[in-house]
Amino acid sequence: MTVLMPWERSGSKVSDRQLTRLAVVYVRQSSMQQVADHQESTRLQYALVDRAVALGWPASRVVVIDEDLGRSGASAVARSGFQRLVTEIGLDHVGLVLGIEMSRLARSRKDWYQLIELCALSGALLADTDGVYDPAEHNDRLLLGLKGTMAEAELHLIKQRMQTGRVNKARRGELAVPLPIGYVRRPSGEAVLDPDEQAQTVVRLVFTKFAELGTLHAVLRWLVEHGIELPVRLRRGPDKGELEWRRPNRMTLQCMLHSPVYAGIYAYGRRRVEHRRQQPGRPSTGRVVRGEEEWLVFIPDALPAYITVEQYRANLARLQANAARAEAPGTVRSGPALLAGLVRCGRCGKRMTVRYHQQAGSTRPDYVCARQMTDYGAGDRCQALNGACVDAFVTAHVLAALAPAALEVSYARPSRSWPNGPSSRRSGPSGWNALRSASTGPGAVTALPSPRTAWSYGS
């Protein structure tokens, strides 16, 4: 038998070798909205079964893979149908792969060239509405490579046009962004406060309690203890738009405090996608919050507001300060120490920690800098300070600055009566009692009921 060179062949590229295997029709559309709205494209793809029969395959040997309806072709990670197709080709079960166009199979050159390589090794053919291609032949391989490159470039152009249109519309404040709890959107597209007065009251209560309690967890505990639920407008389903009351949770409260909508700010582009953080098969992951100066659109006073812009920024600053990070003081902890999280070492500049010890039946704090031991497990501590002396010194100077004429209390070395506070050598009230009496007398500006309250002055 004489072997013909590719340019000496005539007629169809389909041989008996391919006809003994399966013909696979791959069906895909990028989103479920396209599946619902563009049904003619779905019919054309399913009609490729008749094309396979016309090429010589019996109908019983034609397999339709349509698991990827509603899946984007940008990646093969979340496409179980494409992975099934690649597996069947690698096992030499497939003789022909049909798609309405090559972009239906893959819009990523990495996935596309992997498919071409497997087809060339196994002898499978590729076909679309333009013709039948043999990846083992150079000319067909070149044409298939161009088709794959054009499919990837087309995806980029589509995304670019859509993103440009969204940004231009957002710059006019006309792009409908998702609204948080306490807002509804009218049929005209206008965003307004929730018409339910109880829903508005609960939203305002959340911001009031955060300003009063100072931490997100404290607000959550307060809402739970008082049996207060959050109003949520359903966004999908048969009851879309209806008001539903749900138990409060930490994530919802955190999103409320971070949302600029409550301050009347129309914002777009607050997050960007960092591909290194994306999880395979989950395109919505990997988003990183941008700073306010990096937002694509920032339009103040564009929406009805629950709080002022200043209060919104103060809430963000408070949340950042409450975070348990090295550069933040953190939330107020239990214990008599006044300056927990605020004192820094004068030698290394690191934040000092608080350590308590029992002495004469009372709890006494010390400010200790042992960063070398904490971080590296070895080394000496920089220094340690008597917490009672430091707290008394700072308290006296802070209150003197707040009310110079009303505060005339001098302190000596503290006695062992802590945590009531440092005592004076002279007679009279001592420690925190002395500070409280000095701040509640005639002409006093403020009161200091406890060391925990005084933390706000120390900060």
C-alpha positions as CSV (number, residue, x, y, z in Angstrom):
1,M,0.0,0.0,0.0
2,T,1.4,3.4,-1.0
3,V,1.3,6.1,1.7
4,L,0.2,9.4,0.4
5,M,1.7,12.7,1.4
6,P,-0.7,15.3,2.8
7,W,-0.7,17.4,-0.4
8,E,-1.4,14.2,-2.5
9,R,-4.6,13.4,-0.7
10,S,-8.0,14.1,-2.1
11,G,-11.5,14.0,-0.8
12,S,-12.5,13.9,2.9
13,K,-10.1,13.8,5.8
14,V,-12.3,11.4,7.6
15,S,-10.8,7.9,7.5
16,D,-11.9,4.5,8.8
17,R,-9.7,5.0,11.8
18,Q,-11.8,8.0,13.0
19,L,-15.1,6.3,12.1
20,T,-14.5,3.5,14.5
21,R,-14.4,5.9,17.3
22,L,-16.9,8.4,18.8
23,A,-17.9,11.7,17.4
24,V,-18.4,14.2,20.2
25,V,-20.5,17.4,19.8
26,Y,-19.4,20.0,22.4
27,V,-22.1,22.4,23.4
28,R,-21.4,25.6,25.5
29,Q,-22.7,29.1,26.1
30,S,-21.0,31.6,28.4
31,S,-23.8,32.4,30.8
32,M,-27.2,31.2,31.9
33,Q,-28.7,34.4,30.6
34,Q,-27.4,33.5,27.2
35,V,-28.9,30.0,27.5
36,A,-32.3,31.6,28.3
37,D,-32.2,34.5,25.8
38,H,-30.2,33.0,22.9
39,Q,-31.9,29.7,22.4
40,E,-31.3,29.7,18.6
41,S,-27.5,29.3,19.3
42,T,-28.3,26.3,21.5
43,R,-30.4,24.7,18.8
44,L,-27.6,25.2,16.2
45,Q,-25.1,23.5,18.5
46,Y,-27.3,20.5,19.1
47,A,-28.0,20.3,15.3
48,L,-24.3,19.4,14.9
49,V,-25.4,15.8,15.6
50,D,-26.8,15.7,12.0
51,R,-23.4,17.1,10.7
52,A,-21.6,14.2,12.3
53,V,-24.1,11.7,10.8
54,A,-23.5,13.3,7.4
55,L,-19.8,12.8,7.8
56,G,-20.3,9.1,8.2
57,W,-20.9,8.4,11.9
58,P,-23.9,6.5,13.0
59,A,-26.3,8.3,15.3
60,S,-25.6,5.8,18.1
61,R,-21.9,6.7,18.0
62,V,-22.4,10.5,18.4
63,V,-22.1,11.8,21.9
64,V,-23.3,15.2,23.1
65,I,-21.4,16.9,25.9
66,D,-23.4,19.8,27.2
67,E,-22.4,20.0,30.9
68,D,-20.8,23.4,30.3
69,L,-23.9,25.3,29.4
70,G,-23.7,28.6,31.3
71,R,-19.9,28.3,31.7
72,S,-17.3,30.8,30.4
73,G,-14.6,29.5,28.1
74,A,-11.9,31.7,29.6
75,S,-10.6,28.8,31.6
76,A,-11.1,25.0,31.7
77,V,-10.8,24.8,35.5
78,A,-14.6,24.9,36.2
79,R,-15.7,23.2,33.0
80,S,-16.4,19.6,33.8
81,G,-17.6,19.0,30.2
82,F,-14.3,20.2,28.6
83,Q,-12.3,18.1,31.1
84,R,-14.4,15.1,30.2
85,L,-13.7,15.7,26.5
86,V,-10.0,16.0,27.0
87,T,-10.0,12.7,29.0
88,E,-11.9,10.9,26.3
89,I,-9.5,12.2,23.6
90,G,-6.5,11.1,25.7
91,L,-8.0,7.6,26.0
92,D,-8.3,7.3,22.1
93,H,-12.1,7.1,22.3
94,V,-12.8,10.1,20.1
95,G,-12.4,10.4,16.3
96,L,-14.1,13.8,15.7
97,V,-14.8,16.8,17.9
98,L,-17.5,19.2,16.6
99,G,-18.3,22.7,17.8
100,I,-20.3,25.5,16.3
101,E,-17.1,27.5,16.2
102,M,-13.7,27.0,17.8
103,S,-14.3,29.6,20.5
104,R,-17.0,27.3,21.9
105,L,-14.3,24.8,22.8
106,A,-11.8,27.2,24.5
107,R,-11.0,30.9,24.7
108,S,-7.6,30.3,26.4
109,R,-4.6,29.5,24.3
110,K,-3.3,27.2,27.1
111,D,-6.4,25.0,27.0
112,W,-6.7,25.3,23.2
113,Y,-3.2,24.1,22.4
114,Q,-3.5,21.3,24.9
115,L,-6.6,20.1,23.0
116,I,-4.8,20.4,19.7
117,E,-1.8,18.4,21.0
118,L,-4.0,15.6,22.3
119,C,-6.0,15.5,19.0
120,A,-2.7,15.3,17.0
121,L,-1.4,12.5,19.2
122,S,-4.6,10.4,19.1
123,G,-5.5,11.2,15.5
124,A,-8.8,12.9,16.3
125,L,-10.2,15.6,14.0
126,L,-11.7,19.0,14.8
127,A,-14.6,20.4,12.9
128,D,-16.7,23.6,12.9
129,T,-19.1,25.2,10.4
130,D,-16.1,26.1,8.2
131,G,-14.7,22.7,7.7
132,V,-12.8,19.7,9.1
133,Y,-9.3,20.1,10.4
134,D,-6.5,17.5,11.1
135,P,-4.3,18.8,13.9
136,A,-1.5,16.5,12.7
137,E,-1.2,18.5,9.5
138,H,0.9,21.7,9.5
139,N,-1.5,23.8,7.5
140,D,-4.6,22.8,9.6
141,R,-2.6,23.2,12.8
142,L,-1.6,26.7,11.8
143,L,-5.2,27.6,11.0
144,L,-6.4,26.1,14.3
145,G,-3.7,28.1,16.1
146,L,-5.0,31.3,14.5
147,K,-8.6,30.5,15.4
148,G,-7.6,30.0,19.0
149,T,-5.6,33.2,19.1
150,M,-8.6,35.1,17.6
151,A,-11.0,33.5,20.1
152,E,-8.8,34.7,23.0
153,A,-8.4,38.2,21.5
154,E,-12.2,38.4,21.0
155,L,-12.8,37.6,24.7
156,H,-10.4,40.4,25.6
157,L,-12.2,42.9,23.3
158,I,-15.6,41.9,24.6
159,K,-14.5,42.4,28.2
160,Q,-12.8,45.7,27.4
161,R,-15.9,47.1,25.7
162,M,-18.1,46.0,28.6
163,Q,-15.8,47.4,31.2
164,T,-15.5,50.7,29.3
165,G,-19.2,51.0,29.1
166,R,-19.7,50.3,32.7
167,V,-17.1,52.8,33.9
168,N,-18.5,55.6,31.6
169,K,-22.0,54.9,32.9
170,A,-20.7,54.8,36.5
171,R,-19.0,58.1,36.1
172,R,-22.4,59.7,35.4
173,G,-23.8,57.9,38.5
174,E,-26.2,56.0,36.4
175,L,-24.9,52.4,36.8
176,A,-27.1,50.4,39.1
177,V,-24.8,49.2,41.8
178,P,-26.1,46.7,44.4
179,L,-27.7,48.5,47.4
180,P,-27.1,47.4,51.0
181,I,-29.6,46.9,53.7
182,G,-31.9,49.8,54.3
183,Y,-32.2,50.8,50.6
184,V,-34.5,49.9,47.7
185,R,-34.4,50.8,44.1
186,R,-37.5,52.2,42.4
187,P,-38.6,51.0,38.9
188,S,-37.2,54.2,37.5
189,G,-33.8,53.2,38.8
190,E,-33.6,55.7,41.6
191,A,-32.1,54.5,44.9
192,V,-34.1,55.6,48.0
193,L,-34.3,54.7,51.7
194,D,-36.3,51.6,52.5
195,P,-40.0,52.7,52.9
196,D,-40.3,50.5,55.9
197,E,-39.7,52.8,58.9
198,Q,-38.8,49.9,61.2
199,A,-36.0,48.9,58.7
200,Q,-34.7,52.5,58.7
201,T,-34.7,52.5,62.5
202,V,-32.7,49.3,62.8
203,V,-30.1,50.6,60.3
204,R,-29.7,53.8,62.3
205,L,-29.5,51.8,65.5
206,V,-26.5,49.8,64.2
207,F,-24.5,52.9,63.5
208,T,-25.6,54.5,66.8
209,K,-24.5,51.4,68.8
210,F,-21.2,51.2,67.0
211,A,-20.4,54.8,67.9
212,E,-21.4,54.0,71.5
213,L,-19.8,50.6,72.0
214,G,-16.8,51.0,69.7
215,T,-16.4,47.4,68.5
216,L,-18.2,45.2,65.9
217,H,-18.5,42.3,68.3
218,A,-20.1,44.4,71.0
219,V,-22.8,45.6,68.5
220,L,-23.5,42.0,67.5
221,R,-23.8,40.9,71.1
222,W,-26.1,43.8,71.9
223,L,-28.4,43.1,68.9
224,V,-28.6,39.4,69.8
225,E,-29.2,40.0,73.5
226,H,-32.1,42.4,72.7
227,G,-33.6,40.1,70.0
228,I,-33.2,42.7,67.1
229,E,-33.1,41.3,63.6
230,L,-31.8,42.9,60.4
231,P,-34.1,43.8,57.5
232,V,-33.1,42.2,54.2
233,R,-34.8,42.7,50.8
234,L,-34.8,39.5,48.7
235,R,-33.0,40.0,45.4
236,R,-34.1,36.9,43.6
237,G,-36.8,34.2,43.6
238,P,-40.6,34.4,43.6
239,D,-40.6,36.8,46.6
240,K,-38.1,39.2,45.0
241,G,-38.3,42.7,46.7
242,E,-40.1,41.4,49.8
243,L,-38.7,42.4,53.2
244,E,-37.4,39.5,55.3
245,W,-36.0,39.8,58.9
246,R,-32.9,37.7,59.6
247,R,-30.7,37.1,62.6
248,P,-27.7,39.5,62.7
249,N,-24.3,38.2,61.8
250,R,-20.8,39.6,61.9
251,M,-20.2,39.7,58.1
252,T,-23.4,41.6,57.5
253,L,-22.6,44.2,60.1
254,Q,-19.0,44.5,58.8
255,C,-20.3,45.2,55.3
256,M,-22.7,47.8,56.6
257,L,-19.9,49.7,58.4
258,H,-17.6,49.5,55.3
259,S,-20.3,50.5,52.8
260,P,-19.9,54.2,51.5
261,V,-23.6,54.1,50.4
262,Y,-24.8,54.8,53.9
263,A,-22.8,58.1,53.8
264,G,-24.5,59.1,50.5
265,I,-21.4,58.2,48.4
266,Y,-21.8,56.7,45.0
267,A,-18.7,54.5,44.6
268,Y,-17.6,52.1,41.8
269,G,-14.3,50.1,41.5
270,R,-13.7,49.7,45.3
271,R,-12.1,46.3,44.7
272,R,-9.7,44.8,42.2
273,V,-9.0,41.2,41.3
274,E,-5.6,39.9,42.2
275,H,-5.2,36.7,40.2
276,R,-2.6,35.2,42.5
277,R,-5.3,35.0,45.2
278,Q,-8.0,33.6,43.0
279,Q,-9.1,30.1,43.9
280,P,-9.5,27.7,40.9
281,G,-13.1,27.5,39.7
282,R,-14.2,30.5,41.7
283,P,-13.9,33.6,39.6
284,S,-15.4,35.9,42.3
285,T,-12.5,35.2,44.7
286,G,-9.2,37.1,44.9
287,R,-10.7,40.6,45.3
288,V,-8.6,43.1,47.2
289,V,-10.1,46.3,48.6
290,R,-8.6,49.5,47.3
291,G,-8.0,52.7,49.1
292,E,-10.5,55.6,48.6
293,E,-8.0,57.4,46.4
294,E,-7.9,54.4,44.0
295,W,-11.6,54.1,43.4
296,L,-12.7,54.4,39.8
297,V,-15.7,56.6,40.7
298,F,-16.4,58.6,43.8
299,I,-19.5,60.9,43.8
300,P,-20.5,62.3,47.2
301,D,-24.1,63.3,48.1
302,A,-25.4,61.2,45.2
303,L,-27.5,58.9,47.4
304,P,-29.7,59.4,50.4
305,A,-27.6,59.0,53.5
306,Y,-28.0,57.5,57.0
307,I,-24.8,59.0,58.4
308,T,-22.4,61.8,57.4
309,V,-19.2,61.3,55.5
310,E,-17.1,62.2,58.6
311,Q,-18.9,59.5,60.6
312,Y,-18.3,57.0,57.9
313,R,-14.6,57.7,57.9
314,A,-14.5,57.7,61.6
315,N,-16.1,54.2,61.6
316,L,-13.5,52.9,59.2
317,A,-10.7,54.3,61.3
318,R,-12.2,52.7,64.4
319,L,-12.5,49.3,62.7
320,Q,-8.9,49.6,61.5
321,A,-7.7,50.5,65.0
322,N,-9.6,47.5,66.5
323,A,-7.9,45.1,64.2
324,A,-5.4,42.7,65.9
325,R,-2.4,43.8,64.0
326,A,1.0,45.0,65.0
327,E,0.5,48.5,63.7
328,A,-2.9,48.9,65.4
329,P,-3.7,49.4,69.2
330,G,-6.5,46.9,69.0
331,T,-9.7,46.9,71.1
332,V,-9.8,47.6,74.8
333,R,-9.0,44.4,76.7
334,S,-10.0,43.5,80.3
335,G,-7.6,44.5,83.0
336,P,-6.7,47.6,84.9
337,A,-3.9,48.8,82.5
338,L,-4.8,52.2,81.1
339,L,-2.4,52.3,78.0
340,A,-2.7,48.7,76.7
341,G,-1.8,48.7,73.1
342,L,-0.7,52.3,73.1
343,V,2.8,52.3,74.7
344,R,5.8,51.8,72.4
345,C,9.3,51.0,73.4
346,G,11.7,54.0,73.2
347,R,14.6,51.7,72.2
348,C,13.3,49.5,69.4
349,G,10.0,51.3,68.6
350,K,7.9,48.2,68.9
351,R,4.6,48.1,70.7
352,M,4.9,47.0,74.3
353,T,2.7,44.3,75.8
354,V,0.9,44.2,79.1
355,R,1.7,41.5,81.7
356,Y,-0.2,41.2,85.0
357,H,1.1,39.8,88.2
358,Q,-0.4,39.4,91.7
359,Q,1.2,41.3,94.5
360,A,-0.3,41.6,98.0
361,G,-3.6,40.2,96.8
362,S,-4.0,42.8,94.0
363,T,-3.4,42.7,90.2
364,R,-0.6,44.9,89.0
365,P,0.3,45.6,85.4
366,D,3.7,46.0,83.8
367,Y,4.5,47.2,80.3
368,V,7.1,44.9,78.8
369,C,9.0,45.0,75.5
370,A,10.1,41.4,74.7
371,R,9.7,41.5,70.9
372,Q,12.9,39.5,70.4
373,M,11.7,36.7,72.6
374,T,8.2,36.8,71.1
375,D,9.2,36.8,67.4
376,Y,12.4,34.8,67.5
377,G,12.1,32.7,70.7
378,A,15.5,34.0,72.0
379,G,17.1,37.2,73.2
380,D,16.6,39.7,76.0
381,R,13.8,42.1,76.6
382,C,14.4,45.7,75.9
383,Q,12.8,47.1,79.0
384,A,9.9,46.8,81.4
385,L,8.0,49.6,83.1
386,N,5.9,49.7,86.2
387,G,2.3,50.0,84.8
388,A,1.0,51.9,87.8
389,C,3.5,54.6,87.6
390,V,3.1,55.1,83.8
391,D,-0.7,55.1,84.0
392,A,-0.7,57.6,86.9
393,F,1.8,59.9,85.1
394,V,-0.2,59.9,81.8
395,T,-3.6,60.3,83.5
396,A,-2.4,63.3,85.5
397,H,-1.0,65.1,82.4
398,V,-4.0,64.3,80.3
399,L,-6.5,65.6,82.8
400,A,-4.3,68.6,83.5
401,A,-4.5,69.4,79.8
402,L,-8.2,69.0,79.7
403,A,-9.0,71.1,82.8
404,P,-5.8,72.8,84.1
405,A,-7.6,74.9,86.7
406,A,-9.6,72.0,88.1
407,L,-6.8,69.5,88.5
408,E,-4.2,70.1,91.2
409,V,-3.3,66.6,92.3
410,S,0.3,65.5,92.7
411,Y,1.4,61.9,92.8
412,A,4.2,60.2,94.5
413,R,5.4,56.6,94.1
414,P,2.3,54.3,94.0
415,S,1.5,52.1,96.9
416,R,0.4,48.5,96.9
417,S,-3.3,49.5,96.8
418,W,-3.5,49.0,93.0
419,P,-5.8,48.6,91.0
420,N,-7.6,51.4,92.8
421,G,-4.7,53.5,91.6
422,P,-1.6,55.3,92.7
423,S,-1.9,57.0,96.1
424,S,-0.6,60.4,97.2
425,R,1.7,61.0,100.1
426,R,-0.7,63.5,101.5
427,S,-4.1,62.6,103.0
428,G,-7.2,62.5,100.9
429,P,-8.6,60.3,98.1
430,S,-6.0,58.4,96.1
431,G,-5.6,56.7,92.7
432,W,-8.6,56.7,90.4
433,N,-10.8,57.9,93.2
434,A,-8.7,61.0,93.5
435,L,-8.8,61.6,89.7
436,R,-12.6,61.1,89.7
437,S,-13.1,63.5,92.6
438,A,-10.9,66.0,90.9
439,S,-12.8,65.7,87.6
440,T,-16.2,66.1,89.1
441,G,-15.7,69.1,91.3
442,P,-16.5,72.7,90.5
443,G,-15.3,73.7,87.1
444,A,-14.5,70.2,86.0
445,V,-14.8,69.4,82.3
446,T,-15.3,65.7,82.3
447,A,-15.7,62.6,84.6
448,L,-13.4,59.6,84.7
449,P,-15.5,56.7,86.2
450,S,-13.1,53.9,85.5
451,P,-9.7,53.0,84.0
452,R,-11.6,51.5,81.0
453,T,-13.3,54.8,80.3
454,A,-9.9,56.7,80.7
455,W,-8.5,54.6,77.8
456,S,-10.2,56.9,75.3
457,Y,-8.2,59.9,76.8
458,G,-5.0,57.9,76.6
459,S,-5.5,57.2,72.9
